Amino acid sequence: QVQLAESGGGLVQPGGSLRLSCAASGSSFSVYEMYWYRQAPGQQRELVARISSSGSTSYADSVKGRFTISRDNAKKTVYLQMDSLKSEDTAVYLCNWGRSGLLYGSWGRGTQVAVSS
């Protein structure tokens, strides 16, 4: 089974930046799509970014132009670069994997992002 571990969250002021990492321990990382989700307290889990095995990307409208998803297949890691952060970005951020938009993995603990002055 593919195991994922998120890191890089923290407290940042509005307008600041963070880079999240998601490290995979399983095999065949390069053939999977990778996804970043977020979930704020009392709210539904939301897909914010995805990257295909070939490197194509897509984003939720709420983060488009501010967030960038990337992957390093040699390191089996997917990243989420978050710039121009807003208070509305405050959430637990989680990664997952799949194919053709279908999730294959289990949900982990995620990493907390708090945007506040």
C-alpha positions as CSV (number, residue, x, y, z in Angstrom):
1,Q,0.0,0.0,0.0
2,V,1.1,3.6,-0.7
3,Q,1.7,5.5,2.5
4,L,1.7,9.4,2.5
5,A,3.0,11.9,5.0
6,E,2.2,15.6,4.8
7,S,4.4,18.3,6.2
8,G,5.2,22.0,5.9
9,G,2.2,23.6,7.5
10,G,2.2,26.4,10.0
11,L,1.1,29.9,11.0
12,V,1.6,32.6,8.4
13,Q,0.3,36.2,7.9
14,P,-2.0,37.1,5.1
15,G,-0.1,37.6,1.9
16,G,2.6,35.2,3.0
17,S,3.7,31.9,1.6
18,L,4.1,28.3,2.6
19,R,5.3,25.2,0.7
20,L,3.7,21.9,1.7
21,S,5.3,18.5,1.0
22,C,3.7,15.1,0.7
23,A,6.2,12.2,0.8
24,A,5.2,8.7,-0.5
25,S,6.7,5.5,0.8
26,G,5.1,3.0,-1.6
27,S,6.0,1.8,-5.1
28,S,5.0,3.1,-8.5
29,F,4.6,6.7,-7.4
30,S,5.3,8.1,-10.9
31,V,2.2,6.4,-12.5
32,Y,-0.3,8.0,-10.1
33,E,-2.2,11.3,-10.1
34,M,-1.6,13.2,-6.9
35,Y,-4.0,15.5,-5.2
36,W,-4.1,18.2,-2.5
37,Y,-7.3,18.6,-0.5
38,R,-8.1,20.8,2.4
39,Q,-10.7,20.7,5.1
40,A,-11.7,23.6,7.4
41,P,-13.5,23.0,10.7
42,G,-17.1,22.2,10.1
43,Q,-16.7,22.2,6.3
44,Q,-16.5,19.6,3.6
45,R,-13.2,18.4,2.3
46,E,-12.3,20.3,-0.9
47,L,-10.1,19.4,-3.8
48,V,-7.7,22.3,-4.3
49,A,-5.1,20.9,-6.8
50,R,-4.2,17.9,-8.8
51,I,-1.2,16.8,-10.9
52,S,-1.2,13.9,-13.4
53,S,1.6,11.4,-14.0
54,S,2.7,13.5,-17.0
55,G,2.8,16.7,-15.0
56,S,-0.4,18.4,-16.1
57,T,-2.1,20.4,-13.4
58,S,-5.5,21.8,-12.4
59,Y,-6.7,23.9,-9.6
60,A,-9.9,25.0,-7.8
61,D,-11.0,28.5,-8.8
62,S,-10.4,29.7,-5.2
63,V,-6.7,29.0,-5.4
64,K,-5.9,29.5,-9.1
65,G,-3.1,31.9,-9.7
66,R,-1.9,31.6,-6.1
67,F,-1.1,27.9,-5.6
68,T,1.2,25.7,-7.6
69,I,1.3,21.9,-7.4
70,S,4.4,20.0,-8.5
71,R,6.0,16.6,-8.2
72,D,9.5,15.1,-7.9
73,N,9.2,11.5,-9.0
74,A,12.8,10.7,-8.0
75,K,12.0,11.8,-4.4
76,K,8.4,10.4,-4.5
77,T,7.2,13.7,-3.3
78,V,4.4,16.1,-4.3
79,Y,4.5,19.8,-3.3
80,L,2.0,22.6,-2.9
81,Q,3.5,26.1,-3.2
82,M,1.0,28.5,-1.6
83,D,1.5,32.2,-2.3
84,S,-0.6,35.3,-1.4
85,L,-2.3,33.4,1.3
86,K,-5.6,34.5,2.7
87,S,-7.5,33.8,5.9
88,E,-9.9,31.7,3.9
89,D,-7.0,29.3,3.1
90,T,-6.9,28.2,6.8
91,A,-7.5,24.4,6.9
92,V,-5.9,21.1,7.3
93,Y,-4.3,20.1,4.1
94,L,-4.1,16.5,3.0
95,C,-2.7,14.7,0.0
96,N,-3.9,11.6,-1.7
97,W,-3.3,9.5,-4.9
98,G,-5.4,7.9,-7.6
99,R,-6.0,7.5,-11.3
100,S,-8.4,9.4,-13.6
101,G,-9.7,11.5,-10.7
102,L,-10.6,8.4,-8.6
103,L,-9.0,8.3,-5.1
104,Y,-7.2,5.2,-4.2
105,G,-5.6,6.1,-0.9
106,S,-6.6,6.4,2.7
107,W,-6.8,9.8,4.5
108,G,-3.9,10.6,6.8
109,R,-3.4,13.2,9.5
110,G,-2.7,16.1,7.1
111,T,-0.8,19.3,8.0
112,Q,-2.4,22.4,9.5
113,V,-2.2,25.8,7.7
114,A,-3.3,28.8,9.7
115,V,-3.4,32.2,8.0
116,S,-3.9,35.0,10.5
117,S,-2.5,38.4,11.5
